[in-house]
């Protein structure tokens, strides 16, 4: 802001441009907040020794300093010791004195001998000049001397200034800084600008807020660039971009920054994970909150960059919100029967959401006035976009992919929101005949009407889902709808075009709130994908399994005849992942950072992945009555891989970032690979493979002997380790041990005792090298339910199943985990593991 400029303030008394700049500043990953002291945090007073900071300023600085990824400093011309004694700021706030010459109390000890000698001469000369002039005060500092003229008469101040400028200020090695009625002579070449640069370097700050009132602060203002914000306090020419009138207004800036950054870091309103519902169409997926806020959408595939990432970054990361203008909570949200279409209802308003090809469809029906906010943020919000309002909708500009919103009859108000455009509209449905359509068209800037009616389009999308649902073999009774919703969810995680199956719809939803256990599950694990389609085969649907097996065949073919080199996971189209990366600009769900894209587990050795593939191959062959040539090729590849590597240590099913071990589960899955291959051989071919039978028996003998831990009296996580792991239940679930084998019974009891907590079962409690405590895993809970049933404990199985079902969200979806202490879901959502486990348990209990 330049001197004399008139600005229209917003309703809170802020310059709108300053508010926008602070909003952008609050969202940088590493932030430095720095302020001058006198005249900024403390009002100017006649006696400098009485300049106390405003209590509100101390509170704001303290709160900012306690935020993660936020550094706060006070950069003053005062000596460091005086600044510390006078300000009494908390230790979290860094203090820099003497215009950047002092960063700590021991600084004077680092002056070179010639600098110490120069400072001594400087002090003697300034004492001589000031001795005969009343009102002149000298302030001694470790590397400088300040000459204060505030209490001297004007003639005296002028005479002293001239004498200093012509005398010691001109000496070689002396550096002079002039402020308001003060001159400071230093033996070091430093000023507030160099201090800000040094602080920025030390904390790797991505942006800086600096506020100051003095002439000496101009060096700091001139050092700012990019997203940095400089605020001048008071009058006078300045290089700062913005201005406020006094320290009280400066404190209000700190308060606004605190609120905005706190919301960005910790989530403005972290809706419980399990309360989100998923849209799907076989191409990609989207999540919607209970109040019809589109909070997650990646395009064109589920593992692509997000257009809406509100789930991981709040409103600044992109959202598409719809609701009645009068506000209020919805009456409810539900899936339309046997579909992936979601309805959210208020009195007088129903919002119907579905995915259709490259379009996100939002039908608004009712008789009320609706408020809409459209804030697309492509590439996880890393690409600034502009919105152009036209007669029939909006064009999204500034991104390489065409994107538009077809909205006939809607008038949009486009505003700048922290460097991105956001469009807002108020729609009177009664004036539009009770219904309107908001269609976000991806890969298109076309705003012409669609030739078919809204009702016809919805019917054409829903009919295939209903037909598929009708073809399933569902259990009778109360579990029918539960199983159907889980089956639809699993099918929604399938990528129809390529055959891959994603493990979950999201990335980086935390296993520990506020922690770093945040992973990207938007890829196809061989294990998860196989278990998912196996659950659908058990319900009578072969299509997804057949497509998945063709996907696996393609992945195996690309190993060049070396299936033992298979990675644990691939992209949805069957290719290797790029490196794992972190999106620093997103604060994460409820402040859970980092937000990751990609998954480093791609490089791990996980020998268990072959077992689930062989298991689904057997299920498909048994259901169909034969096995196809390309499927048998996959089965042979799985056995080949096991034969070459089963004896090696690996990273295991849970992908712990630890050195490899001989995991019991991996050995059991190696056994299951060969066992299922032999069963297919026996049931559907005329071949014999005695070497396979010998391999199966050798693996069985190894794991049954080596996996048992005599001290624990159970099968444990790995050979020679006493800790329990829920995956060890597969020693019996796989059929390797009989249901009544005492060793299986003991293992079930050990898992129950060590890992069950109320409605959940934890994966393990051994140290995996990562901080934080995760929640219980729904898939592990499902395994224990099945183990209860196999060992004759039906009442216990039913009780645990009922408890697990009670943790689901209102539309029946489950994330990966549940925290029984916080009583809320954790992890990526919805999770294929959780729903395939639910289906298995419901089927067994209904028998």
C-alpha positions, 0 to 999 in steps of 0.5 A, spaced: 500 500 500 502 506 498 502 512 502 495 516 501 492 510 498 484 509 500 482 502 501 475 499 502 476 495 508 472 488 509 467 487 515 472 485 520 476 492 518 482 488 514 484 490 507 481 485 502 488 484 499 492 484 505 487 478 508 488 474 501 495 475 502 495 472 509 490 467 507 496 464 502 501 465 507 498 461 512 498 455 507 505 455 506 509 448 509 514 452 513 512 459 515 517 464 519 513 470 522 518 476 524 516 482 528 520 488 530 519 490 537 518 497 539 512 501 535 510 494 533 509 489 539 510 495 544 507 502 543 512 507 543 513 510 550 518 516 552 522 511 557 525 506 552 525 501 559 518 501 560 516 499 553 512 493 555 509 488 549 501 488 548 498 482 552 495 480 546 501 480 542 505 476 547 499 471 546 498 471 539 506 470 538 506 464 543 500 461 540 503 461 533 510 459 535 507 452 538 504 451 531 508 445 527 512 448 521 511 455 524 517 459 527 516 466 530 522 471 531 522 478 534 528 482 530 529 488 534 535 494 534 535 493 542 541 489 545 539 481 546 539 481 553 535 488 554 530 485 549 529 478 553 529 482 559 524 487 557 519 483 552 519 477 557 517 473 551 516 465 552 522 461 550 518 458 543 519 465 540 526 466 537 529 473 539 534 477 535 537 483 537 542 489 535 539 489 528 541 482 527 547 482 530 545 478 536 542 471 535 544 468 542 547 471 548 554 468 547 555 472 540 560 477 543 565 471 544 565 470 536 568 477 535 575 477 531 580 481 536 580 486 531 573 487 531 573 487 539 579 493 538 575 497 533 568 497 538 572 499 544 575 505 540 568 506 537 565 506 544 571 511 547 569 516 541 562 516 542 562 517 549 567 523 548 562 526 543 556 525 547 559 527 554 558 535 553 550 534 550 544 533 555 539 528 553 544 524 549 544 516 551 549 511 549 546 504 549 552 499 549 551 492 545 556 486 544 557 488 537 555 495 536 553 502 540 546 505 539 546 513 540 539 515 542 537 522 541 529 522 543 530 526 549 535 531 546 533 538 543 533 538 536 539 543 535 543 538 540 540 532 536 542 535 529 549 537 532 550 530 534 548 526 528 553 531 524 559 529 528 557 522 528 556 521 521 563 525 519 567 522 525 566 514 527 561 513 522 566 514 516 571 509 520 573 503 516 569 497 518 564 501 521 557 500 519 551 505 521 544 504 521 539 510 522 532 509 525 527 514 528 532 519 533 537 513 533 544 512 530 547 505 531 554 504 529 556 496 529 563 493 527 559 487 523 555 488 517 548 486 519 541 489 519 534 486 519 534 484 512 540 480 513 537 477 519 531 475 516 535 472 510 539 468 516 532 466 519 529 464 513 535 459 511 536 456 518 528 454 518 527 453 511 521 458 511 517 458 504 515 464 506 515 470 511 511 475 514 515 481 517 512 487 521 515 493 523 515 501 524 522 504 523 526 506 518 531 500 520 525 495 518 526 497 511 532 493 510 527 487 512 521 489 507 526 490 501 529 483 503 522 480 502 519 476 495 514 471 492 509 470 497 512 474 503 508 479 506 511 486 509 506 490 513 508 497 515 506 499 522 504 507 522 506 512 517 512 514 512 514 511 506 515 504 506 517 498 501 512 494 505 506 492 501 501 493 506 500 498 512 496 498 518 496 504 523 498 502 530 500 496 534 493 494 536 492 493 528 498 489 528 496 484 533 489 483 529 494 481 523 497 476 528 490 473 530 488 473 523 494 469 521 493 464 527 486 462 526 487 461 518 494 457 519 491 453 525 485 451 521 489 450 515 494 445 519 489 441 523 483 441 519 477 446 519 472 441 521 475 434 520 469 430 518 469 423 521 472 418 516 467 413 516 462 418 515 464 419 508 460 416 502 463 414 495 461 415 488 464 410 483 463 408 476 469 404 474 473 409 472 474 413 478 471 414 485 469 420 489 468 422 496 462 426 499 461 428 506 454 428 510 452 435 508 453 434 500 460 437 500 464 433 494 471 433 498 475 428 494 475 427 486 481 424 482 481 424 475 482 421 470 483 415 474 483 414 482 491 414 482 491 421 478 492 428 482 486 430 485 481 436 483 478 436 490 482 435 496 478 438 501 479 431 505 486 432 506 487 440 506 480 443 507 477 448 503 483 451 500 485 444 497 478 444 493 471 442 494 464 443 491 459 444 496 451 444 496 446 446 501 440 450 503 441 457 504 438 457 511 443 452 513 442 446 518 444 439 518 441 434 513 435 430 514 439 424 512 444 421 506 443 414 503 445 410 497 439 409 492 438 402 492 443 397 489 447 403 486 453 407 487 448 414 487 448 418 493 442 422 495 443 427 501 436 430 503 434 437 507 427 439 508 425 442 501 432 440 498 435 433 495 441 433 492 443 427 488 450 425 486 453 420 481 459 419 476 457 418 469 463 417 464 468 424 465 462 428 468 460 429 476 453 430 476 449 433 481 442 434 481 438 439 485 431 438 486 426 441 491 423 448 492 428 452 497 433 457 495 440 453 495 447 456 496 453 453 492 460 454 492 465 451 486 472 451 488 476 446 483 483 445 485 487 441 480 493 437 481 492 437 489 491 445 489 498 446 486 496 449 480 492 456 480 486 456 476 481 462 474 474 461 473 470 464 467 463 465 468 459 464 461 451 464 460 451 456 461 456 455 466 463 456 468 470 454 464 476 452 469 482 456 466 490 455 467 490 447 467 492 443 462 486 439 462 480 442 460 474 442 465 468 446 466 461 446 470 455 446 466 450 450 470 444 453 465 440 458 469 445 459 474 449 466 475 455 465 478 460 470 483 467 469 482 472 471 487 479 470 488 481 466 494 488 465 496 490 465 489 485 461 486 478 463 483 472 460 487 465 461 484 459 462 489 451 462 487 445 462 490 439 458 486 432 459 487 429 452 485 422 454 485 424 459 480 427 454 476 421 449 476 424 445 482 430 442 479 437 444 476 443 440 474 450 442 476 454 437 471 462 438 472 465 436 465 472 433 465 476 433 459 471 438 456 470 446 455 463 444 452 457 448 455 452 445 450 446 442 453 446 434 453 441 431 448 438 426 453 434 428 460 437 428 467 432 422 468 434 418 462 442 419 464 441 417 471 437 411 469 442 409 464 448 409 469 444 406 475 441 400 471 447 396 470 449 396 477 442 394 479 442 388 474 449 386 477 446 387 484 440 382 482 445 377 479 449 376 486 448 370 491 446 374 497 445 371 504 438 371 507 436 375 513 438 381 516 445 381 513 443 381 506 443 389 505 450 389 509 453 384 504 450 388 498 453 394 500 460 391 501 459 388 494 457 394 491 463 398 494 468 393 492 466 393 485 466 400 485 474 400 487 475 396 481 477 399 474 473 396 469 477 398 463 484 395 465 482 390 471 486 393 476 483 393 483 485 399 488 486 397 495 482 404 497 479 410 494 484 415 498 491 417 500 494 419 507 488 418 511 491 417 518 492 411 522 494 415 527 490 422 528 496 428 527 501 422 526 505 420 520 502 413 518 499 416 512 500 412 506 497 412 499 492 406 497 490 408 490 494 402 487 493 395 486 496 390 490 496 383 488 494 381 494 488 386 496 486 385 489 486 378 489 482 378 495 477 383 493 475 379 487 475 372 491 470 375 495 465 377 489 466 370 486 464 367 492 457 372 491 457 369 484 460 374 480 466 372 476 467 378 471 471 382 476 476 376 477 476 374 470 478 381 468 483 382 474 487 375 472 488 378 465 491 384 469 495 379 473 497 376 466 499 382 463 503 384 469 507 377 469 508 378 462 512 384 463 517 381 468 520 377 462 519 370 464 521 372 472 514 372 476 519 372 482 520 379 480 513 381 481 512 388 485 507 388 491 503 393 487 502 397 481 498 402 478 491 401 476 493 399 469 499 394 471 505 398 471 510 400 476 509 406 480 514 412 480 517 414 487 514 416 493 513 423 494 510 428 499 505 434 497 508 439 502 502 444 501 497 440 504 496 440 511 493 433 511 487 430 514 486 433 521 493 435 521 496 429 519 502 430 515 505 428 511 500 427 505 504 422 500 503 420 493 506 414 491 508 408 495 515 406 497 512 399 499 512 398 491 520 396 492 519 391 498 519 383 497 513 381 499 512 373 498 505 372 501 502 376 494 502 369 490 497 366 495 491 370 494 492 370 487 492 362 487 486 362 491 482 366 487 484 362 481 482 356 484 475 359 486 474 361 479 476 355 476 471 351 481 465 356 480 466 356 472 468 348 472 474 349 468 480 353 468 482 357 462 489 357 458 491 364 460 489 363 467 493 356 468 499 360 465 498 365 471 497 359 476 504 356 473 507 363 474 505 363 481 508 356 483 514 358 479 515 364 483 514 361 490 519 355 488 524 360 487 523 365 493 519 362 498 525 360 503 527 368 503 526 373 508 521 378 506 518 384 508 511 381 510 504 383 509 504 389 513 510 392 509 514 394 515 519 399 513 524 394 517 529 389 515 526 382 512 524 377 516 522 370 515 514 372 516 510 366 518 504 369 514 508 369 508 510 362 508 503 360 509 501 364 503 507 360 499 504 354 502 497 356 499 500 358 493 502 351 491 496 347 495 491 351 491 495 349 484 495 342 486 487 342 487 486 346 480 490 340 477 487 335 480 480 338 479 480 341 472 486 337 468 489 331 467 496 333 469 500 331 475 506 335 478 509 331 483 515 336 484 509 341 486 506 336 491 514 335 494 514 343 494 508 344 498 510 338 503 517 342 504 514 348 505 509 346 510 514 342 514 518 348 515 513 353 517 509 348 522 516 347 525 520 354 525 514 358 525 512 355 532 514 359 538 515 355 544 515 361 549 509 364 546 506 357 545 503 360 538 505 361 531 508 368 532 510 374 527 516 371 524 521 365 525 524 366 532 520 372 534 515 372 540 511 377 538 504 376 536 501 378 529 494 377 527 496 374 520 498 368 524 491 366 524 492 364 517 496 358 519 489 355 520 484 359 516 488 357 510 487 350 511 494 348 513 492 346 520 485 343 522 480 347 525 481 342 531 489 342 531 491 344 538 496 349 535 491 353 531 487 353 538 493 356 542 494 361 536 487 363 536 487 364 544 494 368 543 491 373 538 485 374 542 489 375 549 494 380 546 491 383 540 483 384 541 481 390 544 473 391 544 470 391 537 477 391 534 483 386 533 490 390 532 495 387 527 500 387 532 504 391 537 511 390 536 515 395 534 515 397 527 520 403 527 514 408 526 512 413 531 505 413 534 499 408 535 495 405 530 487 403 530 485 396 530 484 393 523 477 391 521 480 385 516 484 382 522 477 383 526 474 379 520 480 374 521 478 373 528 471 372 527 472 366 522 477 363 527 472 363 532 467 360 528 472 355 526 474 353 533 466 352 535 465 359 538 459 362 534 457 366 540 463 370 540 464 370 533 457 373 532 458 378 538 465 381 535 461 381 528 456 386 531 461 390 534 465 391 528 458 393 524 457 398 529 463 402 527 461 403 520 459 409 517 451 411 516 451 409 509 455 402 511 462 404 509 468 402 513 475 405 513 481 401 514 481 401 522 478 403 528 480 407 534 476 404 540 479 409 545 477 415 540 471 411 537 472 413 530 475 410 524 482 411 521 486 410 515 484 410 508 477 409 506 473 405 504 478 400 504 477 393 500 480 389 506 474 391 511 469 390 506 471 383 503 472 381 511 465 383 512 462 379 506 466 373 509 464 373 516 456 375 514 456 369 509 459 364 514 455 367 520 448 366 515 450 359 514 
